Amino acid sequence: AAIVIFVPMAPGWEKVQRSFFNGGVLADTFPKLLEAFKVNVMIFALCAPAIAILGLLIALARDAKSPAFFPLRIFGAAFTDVFRGVPVILTVYLIGFGIPGLGLPRPYNSPYIWGSLALILTYSAYVAEIFRSGIESVHNSQRSAALSLGLSEKQVMRDVVLPQAVRNVVPSQMNMLIALQKDVSLLSFIGPVEIFRQAGVFKSLTANFTPYVGAAIIFLIVTIPATRYADYLMAKQRKARS
């Protein structure tokens, strides 16, 4: 209510309204922004399965109990420390500009490939920790009972621990998917023309910031239902536990 009442009273409101909420510019640019958003969806569809697989492998490496797997545990810990410690945008810059700088031939110098790899590595570190927390949430009595029935360590992890762990962390992983969908726009800084970069192009052509508002609307259309679904899963999980 305060925003609706007081913001229009500001002396510069009319200029801001023309610059950010221009209906004509929005109508002209919105279809092309939707077209550019397909690039975001394509990159997201490529990264999400790779992140899930790599994150699960890192989590299993960190959970390995045998002394023979000590190097794997060290690698898993180092991986998560490095890629959780470096901001996503820095990883995108270092990989997205660094590897093509080696002079690789096309298509191996594509910013789409290396930008996607930067997202995969960064998000795998976070997803691995979520998976690991899910694995540790399964009580040790579950493992002991399965071992007493003659199952091997591999079978225990595959058939007993992982099904419960994955179910426990689904809501948290949904939140990571929502964050990934938004962070795909960071690849615009190294070349791919996705929705954020396309909005910047239209801003330059029209001398108006409304295309950025259009891009924000598209993100909200996608992320709000996903967020509500994540909340539903968390409520369902709490209800099941109680």
Accessible surface in RSA format (square Angstrom, percent):
REM  Atomic radii and reference values for relative SASA: ProtOr
REM  Chains: A
REM  Algorithm: Lee & Richards
REM  Probe-radius: 1.40
REM  Slices: 20
REM RES _ NUM      All-atoms   Total-Side   Main-Chain    Non-polar    All polar
REM                ABS   REL    ABS   REL    ABS   REL    ABS   REL    ABS   REL
RES ALA A   1   106.88  98.3  60.47  93.3  46.41 105.6  67.43  95.0  39.45 104.5
RES ALA A   2    63.31  58.2  55.04  84.9   8.27  18.8  57.89  81.5   5.41  14.3
RES ILE A   3   131.18  74.6 128.70  95.9   2.48   6.0 130.10  93.7   1.08   2.9
RES VAL A   4   112.51  74.0 102.68  93.0   9.83  23.7 106.87  92.9   5.63  15.3
RES ILE A   5    99.45  56.6  89.89  67.0   9.57  23.1  94.88  68.3   4.57  12.4
RES PHE A   6   126.58  63.3 119.73  74.2   6.85  17.8 119.80  72.6   6.78  19.4
RES VAL A   7    61.76  40.6  57.44  52.0   4.31  10.4  61.76  53.7   0.00   0.0
RES PRO A   8    61.60  44.9  44.43  40.5  17.18  62.4  44.56  36.8  17.05 106.0
RES MET A   9   136.03  70.4 103.36  68.4  32.68  77.8 102.66  87.3  33.38  44.2
RES ALA A  10    48.51  44.6  37.46  57.8  11.05  25.1  43.00  60.6   5.51  14.6
RES PRO A  11   146.02 106.4 105.60  96.3  40.42 146.9 117.91  97.3  28.11 174.7
RES GLY A  12    30.97  38.2   0.00   N/A  30.97  38.2  27.81  76.3   3.16   7.1
RES TRP A  13    58.70  23.6  56.18  27.2   2.53   5.9  49.19  26.2   9.51  15.4
RES GLU A  14   118.30  67.9 117.22  88.7   1.08   2.6  37.27  72.1  81.02  66.2
RES LYS A  15   142.52  69.5 141.39  86.8   1.12   2.7  84.08  75.7  58.43  62.2
RES VAL A  16    65.44  43.1  63.84  57.8   1.60   3.8  65.38  56.8   0.06   0.2
RES GLN A  17    80.29  44.9  79.88  58.4   0.42   1.0  11.63  24.7  68.67  52.1
RES ARG A  18   138.03  58.0 134.73  68.7   3.29   7.8  70.31  96.1  67.72  41.0
RES SER A  19    37.08  31.3  36.03  48.1   1.05   2.4   7.08  15.1  30.00  42.0
RES PHE A  20    73.87  37.0  73.86  45.8   0.01   0.0  73.86  44.8   0.01   0.0
RES PHE A  21   115.08  57.6  91.47  56.7  23.61  61.4  97.56  59.1  17.52  50.2
RES ASN A  22    49.12  33.9  43.96  42.5   5.16  12.4   6.07  14.6  43.05  41.6
RES GLY A  23    51.67  63.7   0.00   N/A  51.67  63.7  37.97 104.2  13.70  30.7
RES GLY A  24    45.54  56.2   0.00   N/A  45.54  56.2  36.97 101.5   8.56  19.2
RES VAL A  25    24.76  16.3  22.67  20.5   2.09   5.0  23.94  20.8   0.82   2.2
RES LEU A  26    50.39  28.1  50.39  36.1   0.00   0.0  50.39  35.4   0.00   0.0
RES ALA A  27    70.67  65.0  48.59  75.0  22.08  50.2  58.24  82.0  12.43  32.9
RES ASP A  28   106.22  74.4  90.21  89.8  16.01  37.9  27.88  65.6  78.34  78.1
RES THR A  29     4.98   3.5   4.88   4.9   0.10   0.2   4.98   6.7   0.00   0.0
RES PHE A  30    48.67  24.4  48.67  30.1   0.00   0.0  48.67  29.5   0.00   0.0
RES PRO A  31    80.85  58.9  71.71  65.4   9.15  33.2  74.47  61.5   6.39  39.7
RES LYS A  32   123.99  60.5 120.42  73.9   3.58   8.5  68.78  61.9  55.22  58.8
RES LEU A  33     0.00   0.0   0.00   0.0   0.00   0.0   0.00   0.0   0.00   0.0
RES LEU A  34    83.51  46.5  79.01  56.5   4.50  11.3  79.17  55.6   4.34  11.7
RES GLU A  35   103.26  59.3  98.61  74.6   4.66  11.1  43.37  83.9  59.89  48.9
RES ALA A  36     8.97   8.2   2.53   3.9   6.44  14.7   8.48  11.9   0.49   1.3
RES PHE A  37    16.96   8.5  16.96  10.5   0.00   0.0  16.96  10.3   0.00   0.0
RES LYS A  38   126.45  61.7 120.75  74.1   5.70  13.6  82.51  74.3  43.94  46.8
RES VAL A  39    33.71  22.2  32.14  29.1   1.57   3.8  33.62  29.2   0.09   0.2
RES ASN A  40     0.00   0.0   0.00   0.0   0.00   0.0   0.00   0.0   0.00   0.0
RES VAL A  41    70.33  46.3  70.33  63.7   0.00   0.0  70.33  61.1   0.00   0.0
RES MET A  42   106.61  55.2  98.40  65.1   8.20  19.5  64.63  54.9  41.98  55.6
RES ILE A  43     2.21   1.3   1.58   1.2   0.63   1.5   2.21   1.6   0.00   0.0
RES PHE A  44    45.72  22.9  45.72  28.3   0.00   0.0  45.72  27.7   0.00   0.0
RES ALA A  45    59.62  54.8  44.80  69.1  14.82  33.7  50.29  70.8   9.33  24.7
RES LEU A  46   108.17  60.2  97.03  69.4  11.14  28.0 103.76  72.9   4.41  11.9
RES CYS A  47     0.00   0.0   0.00   0.0   0.00   0.0   0.00   0.0   0.00   0.0
RES ALA A  48    19.09  17.6  14.40  22.2   4.69  10.7  15.14  21.3   3.95  10.5
RES PRO A  49    74.22  54.1  66.38  60.5   7.83  28.5  74.03  61.1   0.19   1.2
RES ALA A  50    34.51  31.7  26.37  40.7   8.14  18.5  32.23  45.4   2.27   6.0
RES ILE A  51     7.66   4.4   7.66   5.7   0.00   0.0   7.66   5.5   0.00   0.0
RES ALA A  52    46.07  42.4  43.33  66.9   2.74   6.2  44.63  62.8   1.44   3.8
RES ILE A  53   110.48  62.9 107.50  80.1   2.98   7.2 110.21  79.4   0.27   0.7
RES LEU A  54    46.49  25.9  45.78  32.7   0.72   1.8  46.20  32.4   0.29   0.8
RES GLY A  55     0.00   0.0   0.00   N/A   0.00   0.0   0.00   0.0   0.00   0.0
RES LEU A  56    45.13  25.1  45.13  32.3   0.00   0.0  45.13  31.7   0.00   0.0
RES LEU A  57   100.91  56.2  95.93  68.6   4.98  12.5  96.09  67.5   4.82  13.0
RES ILE A  58     5.80   3.3   5.79   4.3   0.01   0.0   5.80   4.2   0.00   0.0
RES ALA A  59     0.13   0.1   0.00   0.0   0.13   0.3   0.13   0.2   0.00   0.0
RES LEU A  60    51.75  28.8  44.97  32.2   6.78  17.1  45.31  31.8   6.45  17.4
RES ALA A  61    12.65  11.6   8.02  12.4   4.63  10.5  12.00  16.9   0.65   1.7
RES ARG A  62    57.30  24.1  42.12  21.5  15.18  36.1   0.90   1.2  56.40  34.2
RES ASP A  63    11.40   8.0   5.75   5.7   5.65  13.4   4.94  11.6   6.46   6.4
RES ALA A  64    20.59  18.9   7.95  12.3  12.64  28.8  17.91  25.2   2.68   7.1
RES LYS A  65   141.17  68.9 115.00  70.6  26.16  62.3  75.55  68.0  65.62  69.9
RES SER A  66    45.48  38.4  37.78  50.4   7.71  17.8  28.14  59.9  17.34  24.3
RES PRO A  67   114.74  83.6 102.90  93.8  11.84  43.0 105.56  87.2   9.19  57.1
RES ALA A  68    83.57  76.8  51.14  78.9  32.43  73.8  64.11  90.3  19.47  51.6
RES PHE A  69    98.13  49.1  97.37  60.3   0.76   2.0  98.13  59.5   0.00   0.0
RES PHE A  70   109.79  54.9 109.79  68.0   0.00   0.0 109.79  66.6   0.00   0.0
RES PRO A  71    91.21  66.5  82.02  74.8   9.19  33.4  86.45  71.4   4.76  29.6
RES LEU A  72    83.40  46.4  83.10  59.5   0.30   0.7  83.40  58.6   0.00   0.0
RES ARG A  73    65.25  27.4  62.74  32.0   2.51   6.0  25.93  35.4  39.32  23.8
RES ILE A  74    91.96  52.3  91.33  68.0   0.63   1.5  91.37  65.8   0.59   1.6
RES PHE A  75   110.72  55.4 106.23  65.8   4.49  11.7 110.57  67.0   0.14   0.4
RES GLY A  76     0.00   0.0   0.00   N/A   0.00   0.0   0.00   0.0   0.00   0.0
RES ALA A  77    27.52  25.3  27.42  42.3   0.10   0.2  27.52  38.8   0.00   0.0
RES ALA A  78    49.50  45.5  42.73  65.9   6.77  15.4  48.97  69.0   0.53   1.4
RES PHE A  79    18.81   9.4  13.28   8.2   5.53  14.4  18.65  11.3   0.16   0.5
RES THR A  80     0.00   0.0   0.00   0.0   0.00   0.0   0.00   0.0   0.00   0.0
RES ASP A  81    92.45  64.8  78.30  77.9  14.15  33.5  28.08  66.1  64.38  64.2
RES VAL A  82    83.02  54.6  77.00  69.7   6.03  14.5  82.95  72.1   0.07   0.2
RES PHE A  83    37.16  18.6  37.13  23.0   0.03   0.1  37.13  22.5   0.03   0.1
RES ARG A  84   100.04  42.0  81.91  41.8  18.14  43.2  13.25  18.1  86.79  52.6
RES GLY A  85    60.25  74.3   0.00   N/A  60.25  74.3  31.39  86.1  28.87  64.7
RES VAL A  86    47.96  31.6  44.63  40.4   3.33   8.0  46.00  40.0   1.96   5.3
RES PRO A  87    74.38  54.2  62.05  56.6  12.33  44.8  74.07  61.2   0.31   1.9
RES VAL A  88    28.96  19.1  25.72  23.3   3.24   7.8  25.72  22.3   3.24   8.8
RES ILE A  89    52.21  29.7  51.23  38.2   0.98   2.4  51.23  36.9   0.98   2.7
RES LEU A  90    87.18  48.6  87.18  62.4   0.00   0.0  87.18  61.2   0.00   0.0
RES THR A  91     5.86   4.2   4.80   4.9   1.06   2.5   4.72   6.3   1.14   1.7
RES VAL A  92     0.10   0.1   0.10   0.1   0.00   0.0   0.10   0.1   0.00   0.0
RES TYR A  93    80.64  37.6  78.71  44.8   1.92   5.0  52.55  39.5  28.09  34.6
RES LEU A  94   122.39  68.2 110.28  78.9  12.11  30.4 113.68  79.8   8.72  23.5
RES ILE A  95    24.79  14.1  23.85  17.8   0.94   2.3  24.79  17.9   0.00   0.0
RES GLY A  96     2.78   3.4   0.00   N/A   2.78   3.4   0.00   0.0   2.78   6.2
RES PHE A  97   107.26  53.7  96.67  59.9  10.59  27.6  97.41  59.1   9.85  28.2
RES GLY A  98    39.56  48.8   0.00   N/A  39.56  48.8  32.27  88.6   7.29  16.3
RES ILE A  99    44.59  25.4  44.11  32.9   0.47   1.1  44.59  32.1   0.00   0.0
RES PRO A 100    30.67  22.4  19.73  18.0  10.94  39.8  20.07  16.6  10.60  65.9
RES GLY A 101    64.73  79.8   0.00   N/A  64.73  79.8  33.28  91.3  31.46  70.5
RES LEU A 102   135.88  75.7 102.35  73.2  33.53  84.3 107.36  75.4  28.51  76.7
RES GLY A 103    64.47  79.5   0.00   N/A  64.47  79.5  36.19  99.3  28.28  63.3
RES LEU A 104    60.12  33.5  53.67  38.4   6.45  16.2  54.34  38.2   5.78  15.5
RES PRO A 105    91.15  66.4  80.45  73.3  10.70  38.9  91.15  75.3   0.00   0.0
RES ARG A 106   202.66  85.1 178.80  91.1  23.86  56.8  61.91  84.6 140.75  85.3
RES PRO A 107    84.00  61.2  80.92  73.8   3.08  11.2  84.00  69.4   0.00   0.0
RES TYR A 108   130.52  60.9 130.34  74.2   0.18   0.5  83.68  62.9  46.83  57.7
RES ASN A 109    42.21  29.1  35.89  34.7   6.32  15.2   1.46   3.5  40.75  39.4
RES SER A 110    21.67  18.3  19.54  26.1   2.13   4.9  15.53  33.1   6.14   8.6
RES PRO A 111    40.71  29.7  40.71  37.1   0.00   0.0  40.71  33.6   0.00   0.0
RES TYR A 112    78.76  36.8  78.35  44.6   0.41   1.1  57.18  43.0  21.58  26.6
RES ILE A 113    73.93  42.1  69.46  51.8   4.47  10.8  71.67  51.6   2.26   6.1
RES TRP A 114    43.23  17.3  43.23  20.9   0.00   0.0  43.23  23.0   0.00   0.0
RES GLY A 115     0.00   0.0   0.00   N/A   0.00   0.0   0.00   0.0   0.00   0.0
RES SER A 116     2.58   2.2   2.58   3.4   0.00   0.0   1.81   3.9   0.77   1.1
RES LEU A 117    54.25  30.2  53.39  38.2   0.86   2.2  53.99  37.9   0.26   0.7
RES ALA A 118     0.13   0.1   0.06   0.1   0.07   0.2   0.06   0.1   0.07   0.2
RES LEU A 119     0.00   0.0   0.00   0.0   0.00   0.0   0.00   0.0   0.00   0.0
RES ILE A 120    22.42  12.8  22.42  16.7   0.00   0.0  22.42  16.1   0.00   0.0
RES LEU A 121    33.00  18.4  33.00  23.6   0.00   0.0  33.00  23.2   0.00   0.0
RES THR A 122     0.48   0.3   0.48   0.5   0.00   0.0   0.48   0.7   0.00   0.0
RES TYR A 123    10.60   4.9  10.60   6.0   0.00   0.0   6.94   5.2   3.66   4.5
RES SER A 124     0.00   0.0   0.00   0.0   0.00   0.0   0.00   0.0   0.00   0.0
RES ALA A 125     0.00   0.0   0.00   0.0   0.00   0.0   0.00   0.0   0.00   0.0
RES TYR A 126    79.58  37.2  77.71  44.2   1.87   4.9  52.69  39.6  26.89  33.2
RES VAL A 127     9.45   6.2   9.45   8.6   0.00   0.0   9.45   8.2   0.00   0.0
RES ALA A 128     0.30   0.3   0.17   0.3   0.14   0.3   0.17   0.2   0.14   0.4
RES GLU A 129    31.39  18.0  26.31  19.9   5.08  12.1  14.20  27.5  17.18  14.0
RES ILE A 130    32.49  18.5  30.05  22.4   2.43   5.9  32.48  23.4   0.01   0.0
RES PHE A 131    17.94   9.0  17.88  11.1   0.06   0.2  17.94  10.9   0.00   0.0
RES ARG A 132    56.37  23.7  56.37  28.7   0.00   0.0   3.14   4.3  53.23  32.3
RES SER A 133    61.51  52.0  51.84  69.2   9.67  22.3  44.14  94.0  17.37  24.3
RES GLY A 134     1.70   2.1   0.00   N/A   1.70   2.1   1.70   4.7   0.00   0.0
RES ILE A 135     0.57   0.3   0.21   0.2   0.37   0.9   0.21   0.1   0.37   1.0
RES GLU A 136   112.35  64.5  82.45  62.4  29.91  71.2  35.28  68.2  77.08  62.9
RES SER A 137    66.23  56.0  29.42  39.3  36.82  84.8  40.32  85.9  25.92  36.3
RES VAL A 138     8.50   5.6   0.66   0.6   7.84  18.9   4.80   4.2   3.70  10.0
RES HIS A 139   128.61  70.3 119.01  82.7   9.60  24.6  94.07  96.9  34.54  40.2
RES ASN A 140   104.82  72.3 101.75  98.3   3.07   7.4  24.24  58.3  80.57  77.9
RES SER A 141    61.56  52.0  52.64  70.3   8.92  20.5  42.45  90.4  19.11  26.8
RES GLN A 142    73.19  40.9  68.47  50.0   4.72  11.2   5.14  10.9  68.05  51.6
RES ARG A 143    32.18  13.5  32.18  16.4   0.00   0.0  19.80  27.1  12.38   7.5
RES SER A 144    68.43  57.8  60.78  81.1   7.65  17.6  35.15  74.9  33.28  46.6
RES ALA A 145    54.97  50.5  48.51  74.9   6.46  14.7  53.99  76.0   0.98   2.6
RES ALA A 146     5.46   5.0   3.01   4.6   2.44   5.6   5.04   7.1   0.42   1.1
RES LEU A 147    74.17  41.3  59.74  42.7  14.44  36.3  59.97  42.1  14.20  38.2
RES SER A 148    94.42  79.8  51.19  68.3  43.23  99.6  51.64 110.0  42.78  59.9
RES LEU A 149   143.36  79.8 111.83  80.0  31.53  79.3 116.61  81.9  26.74  72.0
RES GLY A 150    65.63  80.9   0.00   N/A  65.63  80.9  35.24  96.7  30.39  68.1
RES LEU A 151    52.42  29.2  45.57  32.6   6.85  17.2  46.30  32.5   6.12  16.5
RES SER A 152    56.20  47.5  45.74  61.0  10.46  24.1  50.26 107.0   5.94   8.3
RES GLU A 153   106.51  61.1  99.71  75.4   6.80  16.2  60.20 116.4  46.31  37.8
RES LYS A 154   156.11  76.2 144.62  88.7  11.49  27.4  94.92  85.4  61.19  65.2
RES GLN A 155    69.05  38.6  69.05  50.5   0.00   0.0   7.31  15.6  61.74  46.8
RES VAL A 156     1.24   0.8   1.24   1.1   0.00   0.0   1.24   1.1   0.00   0.0
RES MET A 157    32.34  16.7  32.17  21.3   0.17   0.4  32.33  27.5   0.01   0.0
RES ARG A 158   128.29  53.9 119.26  60.8   9.04  21.5  59.34  81.1  68.95  41.8
RES ASP A 159    75.06  52.6  51.78  51.5  23.28  55.0  22.37  52.7  52.69  52.5
RES VAL A 160    30.70  20.2  26.50  24.0   4.21  10.1  29.79  25.9   0.92   2.5
RES VAL A 161     0.00   0.0   0.00   0.0   0.00   0.0   0.00   0.0   0.00   0.0
RES LEU A 162    27.50  15.3  27.50  19.7   0.00   0.0  27.50  19.3   0.00   0.0
RES PRO A 163    60.99  44.5  47.99  43.7  13.00  47.3  57.17  47.2   3.82  23.7
RES GLN A 164    45.86  25.6  45.86  33.5   0.01   0.0  14.91  31.7  30.95  23.5
RES ALA A 165     0.35   0.3   0.35   0.5   0.00   0.0   0.35   0.5   0.00   0.0
RES VAL A 166    59.55  39.2  59.51  53.9   0.04   0.1  59.51  51.7   0.04   0.1
RES ARG A 167   149.50  62.8 143.01  72.9   6.50  15.5  69.73  95.3  79.77  48.3
RES ASN A 168    42.39  29.2  33.09  32.0   9.30  22.4   3.09   7.4  39.30  38.0
RES VAL A 169     8.99   5.9   8.30   7.5   0.69   1.7   8.99   7.8   0.00   0.0
RES VAL A 170    55.81  36.7  54.61  49.4   1.19   2.9  55.47  48.2   0.34   0.9
RES PRO A 171     6.99   5.1   6.99   6.4   0.00   0.0   6.99   5.8   0.00   0.0
RES SER A 172    50.55  42.7  46.67  62.3   3.88   8.9  11.66  24.8  38.89  54.5
RES GLN A 173    26.35  14.7  25.55  18.7   0.80   1.9  24.96  53.1   1.39   1.1
RES MET A 174    32.39  16.8  32.24  21.3   0.15   0.3  15.80  13.4  16.59  22.0
RES ASN A 175    67.29  46.4  61.48  59.4   5.81  14.0  24.96  60.1  42.33  40.9
RES MET A 176    34.44  17.8  33.87  22.4   0.56   1.3  10.30   8.8  24.14  32.0
RES LEU A 177    67.82  37.8  66.58  47.6   1.24   3.1  67.20  47.2   0.62   1.7
RES ILE A 178    19.10  10.9  16.04  11.9   3.06   7.4  19.08  13.7   0.03   0.1
RES ALA A 179    32.60  30.0  31.28  48.3   1.31   3.0  32.05  45.1   0.55   1.5
RES LEU A 180     3.12   1.7   3.12   2.2   0.00   0.0   3.12   2.2   0.00   0.0
RES GLN A 181    13.35   7.5  13.35   9.8   0.00   0.0   5.33  11.3   8.02   6.1
RES LYS A 182   106.48  51.9  99.37  61.0   7.11  16.9  47.01  42.3  59.46  63.3
RES ASP A 183    36.61  25.6  36.28  36.1   0.33   0.8   0.40   0.9  36.21  36.1
RES VAL A 184     0.00   0.0   0.00   0.0   0.00   0.0   0.00   0.0   0.00   0.0
RES SER A 185    15.69  13.3  14.97  20.0   0.72   1.7  15.11  32.2   0.58   0.8
RES LEU A 186    41.85  23.3  41.74  29.9   0.12   0.3  41.85  29.4   0.00   0.0
RES LEU A 187     0.00   0.0   0.00   0.0   0.00   0.0   0.00   0.0   0.00   0.0
RES SER A 188     4.04   3.4   3.26   4.3   0.78   1.8   2.12   4.5   1.91   2.7
RES PHE A 189    94.45  47.3  75.24  46.6  19.21  50.0  79.27  48.1  15.18  43.4
RES ILE A 190    13.25   7.5   0.00   0.0  13.25  31.9   2.62   1.9  10.63  28.9
RES GLY A 191    29.29  36.1   0.00   N/A  29.29  36.1  18.23  50.0  11.06  24.8
RES PRO A 192     1.06   0.8   0.00   0.0   1.06   3.8   1.06   0.9   0.00   0.0
RES VAL A 193    67.56  44.5  63.18  57.2   4.39  10.6  63.18  54.9   4.39  11.9
RES GLU A 194     0.00   0.0   0.00   0.0   0.00   0.0   0.00   0.0   0.00   0.0
RES ILE A 195     0.00   0.0   0.00   0.0   0.00   0.0   0.00   0.0   0.00   0.0
RES PHE A 196    80.96  40.5  80.12  49.6   0.84   2.2  80.38  48.7   0.58   1.6
RES ARG A 197    97.60  41.0  92.01  46.9   5.60  13.3  14.67  20.1  82.93  50.3
RES GLN A 198    34.77  19.4  34.77  25.4   0.00   0.0   1.29   2.7  33.49  25.4
RES ALA A 199     0.00   0.0   0.00   0.0   0.00   0.0   0.00   0.0   0.00   0.0
RES GLY A 200    15.68  19.3   0.00   N/A  15.68  19.3  13.93  38.2   1.76   3.9
RES VAL A 201    64.40  42.4  59.75  54.1   4.65  11.2  63.63  55.3   0.77   2.1
RES PHE A 202    17.76   8.9  17.76  11.0   0.00   0.0  17.76  10.8   0.00   0.0
RES LYS A 203    63.03  30.8  62.87  38.6   0.16   0.4  14.97  13.5  48.06  51.2
RES SER A 204    82.63  69.8  52.70  70.3  29.93  68.9  38.05  81.0  44.58  62.5
RES LEU A 205   134.66  75.0  99.83  71.4  34.83  87.6 102.51  72.0  32.15  86.5
RES THR A 206    56.55  40.2  30.64  31.1  25.91  61.7  38.33  51.5  18.21  27.5
RES ALA A 207    92.81  85.3  58.31  90.0  34.50  78.5  68.52  96.5  24.29  64.3
RES ASN A 208    13.92   9.6  13.63  13.2   0.29   0.7   1.19   2.9  12.73  12.3
RES PHE A 209    82.70  41.4  82.70  51.2   0.00   0.0  82.70  50.1   0.00   0.0
RES THR A 210     1.14   0.8   1.14   1.2   0.00   0.0   1.14   1.5   0.00   0.0
RES PRO A 211     0.00   0.0   0.00   0.0   0.00   0.0   0.00   0.0   0.00   0.0
RES TYR A 212    66.26  30.9  60.52  34.4   5.74  14.9  42.74  32.1  23.52  29.0
RES VAL A 213    34.70  22.8  32.78  29.7   1.92   4.6  34.70  30.1   0.00   0.0
RES GLY A 214     0.00   0.0   0.00   N/A   0.00   0.0   0.00   0.0   0.00   0.0
RES ALA A 215     6.13   5.6   6.13   9.5   0.00   0.0   6.13   8.6   0.00   0.0
RES ALA A 216    49.31  45.3  42.83  66.1   6.48  14.7  48.44  68.2   0.87   2.3
RES ILE A 217    63.60  36.2  63.15  47.0   0.45   1.1  63.55  45.8   0.05   0.1
RES ILE A 218     3.32   1.9   3.32   2.5   0.00   0.0   3.32   2.4   0.00   0.0
RES PHE A 219    30.49  15.3  30.49  18.9   0.00   0.0  30.49  18.5   0.00   0.0
RES LEU A 220    95.86  53.4  95.23  68.1   0.62   1.6  95.46  67.0   0.40   1.1
RES ILE A 221   107.19  61.0  94.69  70.5  12.50  30.1 102.08  73.5   5.11  13.9
RES VAL A 222    57.15  37.6  47.16  42.7   9.99  24.1  52.11  45.3   5.04  13.7
RES THR A 223    14.08  10.0  13.62  13.8   0.46   1.1   6.02   8.1   8.06  12.2
RES ILE A 224    85.92  48.9  85.48  63.7   0.44   1.1  85.92  61.9   0.00   0.0
RES PRO A 225    80.71  58.8  68.98  62.9  11.73  42.6  75.58  62.4   5.12  31.8
RES ALA A 226    28.32  26.0  21.73  33.5   6.59  15.0  27.31  38.5   1.00   2.7
RES THR A 227    42.84  30.5  42.84  43.4   0.00   0.0  33.97  45.6   8.88  13.4
RES ARG A 228   133.29  56.0 128.09  65.3   5.20  12.4  68.46  93.6  64.83  39.3
RES TYR A 229   109.74  51.2 105.41  60.0   4.33  11.3  71.97  54.1  37.77  46.6
RES ALA A 230     0.31   0.3   0.31   0.5   0.00   0.0   0.31   0.4   0.00   0.0
RES ASP A 231    61.24  42.9  57.13  56.9   4.12   9.7  25.51  60.0  35.74  35.6
RES TYR A 232   121.57  56.8 114.97  65.4   6.60  17.2  89.56  67.3  32.01  39.5
RES LEU A 233    27.61  15.4  24.66  17.6   2.96   7.4  24.78  17.4   2.83   7.6
RES MET A 234    73.38  38.0  72.41  47.9   0.96   2.3  65.45  55.6   7.93  10.5
RES ALA A 235    45.73  42.0  40.72  62.8   5.02  11.4  41.59  58.6   4.14  11.0
RES LYS A 236   121.41  59.2 115.05  70.6   6.36  15.1  70.86  63.8  50.55  53.8
RES GLN A 237    40.52  22.7  34.99  25.6   5.53  13.2  19.94  42.4  20.58  15.6
RES ARG A 238   144.51  60.7 139.35  71.0   5.16  12.3  71.96  98.3  72.55  44.0
RES LYS A 239   167.21  81.6 153.65  94.3  13.56  32.3 100.47  90.4  66.75  71.1
RES ALA A 240    87.74  80.7  48.06  74.2  39.69  90.3  59.95  84.4  27.79  73.6
RES ARG A 241   164.21  68.9 125.46  64.0  38.75  92.3  62.96  86.0 101.25  61.4
RES SER A 242   125.25 105.8  55.74  74.4  69.51 160.1  65.29 139.0  59.96  84.0
END  Absolute sums over single chains surface
CHAIN  1 A    13868.3      11888.2       1980.1       9889.4       3978.9
END  Absolute sums over all chains
TOTAL         13868.3      11888.2       1980.1       9889.4       3978.9
